Amino acid sequence: MRAVVQHEFGPPEVLKVEEVAAPAPIPTEVQVRVRAAGVNPVDYKTRAGEGDAAVLGEPPFRLGWDVSGVVSDVGFGVNRFSPGDEVFGMPWFPRQAGAYAEFVTAPAREFMAKPEALSHVEAGALPLAGLTAWQLVVDTVRLRSGQRILIHGAAGGVGHLAVQIAKAWGAYVIATARADQASFVRSLGADQVIDYRTTAFEDVVSDLDAVIDFPGVYGERSLPVLRPGGILVSVPSGAPRDVLARVAETGRRARDFLVEPDQVGLAGLADLVAADRLRIQVGRVFDLDDVVDAHRSAESGHGEGKVVLQVSG
């Protein structure tokens, strides 16, 4: 099969499309013919020697965790899927999944039936960002109806999903974003949008139940706006140790976070999509052969929406 391999850390040019052996499923696994694979910040950070590089180790390795495709083979014991089923998922994270390839294999229970309302490109953009948002809002914050949450970076790849999930849970959602992003964030359901470039959020909000800091730079400033017992979650690198210590002293809470494969979360995302309560913003789509350009685009941060590799038709 054709797959993207990197033999050294470095710029996008280290990514090469090569012929490698296609993986075969062992018992409890499925083989999936990949139709689309999302490109996430952890991908290009890992490519450069940061991100997930400490887990994957030294190259060569293969990037990618977002998968949407069609089951092409099943191992012994798999009863949930059959060849021909359309699925999506985020297998193996943080271990290697190698989604930038024509085939992947992984445990069947790390996939879910692809929502009929989504194309493979849209479904390929959803798993990692969607599960991150779901696990933060539902499992970590444990948001309840009527609570008030502040989401920093609300227009981003994960932030725009977190806004929608929080609204689906009945929360009052306050979002920080640029002025030119405000209408987009409001269209997702945000009740209040603060332009972080002109307004200090701590001057206009208080007594919040939760804060999710997607840029990872607002943790210290966010503590005073939390009510006693409120929770701060900093993504992606977690709150600094000194901030965690101060949180405990104030009677508030803080949590580190890293997304993990989650069949329940995938089912929840699929249900929200089916109910027309969750949409994924796709930006640019590239062919597998253009993976270097895809990484350049994703890493530049220009334009709204996820970058996606279209692997096969």
JOHUMO-V248785 format. One record per residue. RES is the residue in one letter. PSI is psi in whole degrees, -180 to 180 (none if undefined). D_CENTER is the distance of its C-alpha to the mean C-alpha in whole Angstrom. Layout:
[[RES;PSI;D_CENTER] [RES;PSI;D_CENTER]]
//
This chain:
[[M;165;26] [R;136;25] [A;155;22] [V;125;21] [V;144;22] [Q;136;22] [H;-3;25] [E;158;25] [F;150;23] [G;-159;23] [P;178;22] [P;-28;21] [E;-13;24] [V;-11;24] [L;124;22] [K;137;24] [V;121;24] [E;164;27] [E;124;28] [V;167;27] [A;135;28] [A;138;26] [P;145;25] [A;142;27] [P;138;25] [I;176;27] [P;138;28] [T;2;25] [E;159;23] [V;150;22] [Q;131;22] [V;128;20] [R;115;21] [V;127;18] [R;-37;18] [A;147;15] [A;124;12] [G;153;9] [V;121;10] [N;161;7] [P;-36;9] [V;-27;9] [D;-55;11] [Y;-26;14] [K;-42;14] [T;-42;15] [R;-36;17] [A;-2;19] [G;7;20] [E;-143;17] [G;-117;14] [D;12;14] [A;-33;18] [A;-28;19] [V;-45;18] [L;-27;19] [G;-164;22] [E;146;24] [P;161;24] [P;147;24] [F;175;21] [R;134;18] [L;171;15] [G;132;12] [W;-22;10] [D;127;9] [V;132;12] [S;132;14] [G;-160;18] [V;130;21] [V;126;22] [S;-17;25] [D;154;27] [V;145;26] [G;170;28] [F;137;30] [G;-7;30] [V;121;27] [N;-10;28] [R;-29;24] [F;156;24] [S;158;27] [P;135;27] [G;-17;26] [D;139;23] [E;129;20] [V;164;17] [F;158;13] [G;178;11] [M;72;9] [P;148;13] [W;-16;14] [F;135;11] [P;9;12] [R;170;15] [Q;131;16] [A;-34;15] [G;47;16] [A;-19;14] [Y;69;16] [A;167;19] [E;-25;21] [F;147;21] [V;156;19] [T;147;20] [A;165;19] [P;137;20] [A;-33;20] [R;7;18] [E;9;15] [F;163;15] [M;155;16] [A;132;18] [K;133;16] [P;133;17] [E;-28;20] [A;-13;19] [L;140;17] [S;169;18] [H;-36;16] [V;-45;15] [E;-44;13] [A;-32;12] [G;-19;11] [A;-14;8] [L;-40;7] [P;-57;6] [L;-47;3] [A;-42;2] [G;-44;5] [L;-35;6] [T;-50;5] [A;-45;7] [W;-50;9] [Q;-30;10] [L;-53;11] [V;-45;13] [V;-44;14] [D;-34;15] [T;-56;15] [V;-33;17] [R;52;18] [L;142;19] [R;157;22] [S;136;23] [G;-11;25] [Q;162;23] [R;126;23] [I;140;19] [L;127;18] [I;112;15] [H;140;15] [G;40;13] [A;-18;13] [A;-3;13] [G;179;10] [G;-37;7] [V;-38;5] [G;-41;9] [H;-24;11] [L;-39;9] [A;-39;10] [V;-47;13] [Q;-40;14] [I;-41;13] [A;-40;15] [K;-39;18] [A;-27;18] [W;2;19] [G;19;22] [A;161;21] [Y;117;22] [V;123;19] [I;133;20] [A;145;18] [T;137;19] [A;167;18] [R;158;21] [A;-38;24] [D;-9;23] [Q;-5;20] [A;-44;21] [S;-38;22] [F;-46;19] [V;-38;17] [R;-34;21] [S;-21;20] [L;-14;17] [G;0;19] [A;135;19] [D;-27;23] [Q;132;23] [V;127;22] [I;126;23] [D;105;24] [Y;-15;23] [R;-19;25] [T;-16;28] [T;132;28] [A;116;27] [F;-33;25] [E;-13;27] [D;-14;30] [V;-7;29] [V;154;27] [S;171;28] [D;45;28] [L;152;24] [D;-28;23] [A;151;20] [V;129;18] [I;122;14] [D;91;14] [F;-39;11] [P;-23;13] [G;21;15] [V;0;18] [Y;12;20] [G;-50;20] [E;-44;24] [R;-22;25] [S;-21;23] [L;-46;25] [P;-20;28] [V;-5;26] [L;142;25] [R;161;28] [P;130;29] [G;-10;27] [G;163;24] [I;138;21] [L;131;19] [V;121;15] [S;131;14] [V;141;11] [P;-15;11] [S;1;14] [G;165;16] [A;141;19] [P;152;22] [R;-38;24] [D;-33;27] [V;-41;25] [L;-40;24] [A;-42;28] [R;-33;29] [V;-46;26] [A;-37;28] [E;-27;32] [T;-2;31] [G;12;30] [R;178;26] [R;153;23] [A;147;20] [R;143;18] [D;167;16] [F;141;12] [L;132;10] [V;153;8] [E;158;10] [P;142;11] [D;100;12] [Q;-37;14] [V;-42;15] [G;-41;12] [L;-41;12] [A;-40;15] [G;-43;14] [L;-45;12] [A;-39;15] [D;-42;17] [L;-39;16] [V;-45;16] [A;-32;19] [A;6;20] [D;37;19] [R;3;17] [L;128;14] [R;148;13] [I;132;11] [Q;113;12] [V;132;13] [G;-95;15] [R;146;16] [V;131;17] [F;149;19] [D;158;21] [L;-38;20] [D;-19;23] [D;31;22] [V;-32;19] [V;-46;21] [D;-35;21] [A;-44;17] [H;-39;16] [R;-44;19] [S;-48;17] [A;-41;14] [E;-25;15] [S;-28;18] [G;6;15] [H;138;18] [G;154;17] [E;148;15] [G;161;12] [K;145;10] [V;136;12] [V;139;13] [L;125;15] [Q;111;18] [V;-44;19] [S;159;22] [G;none;24]]
//
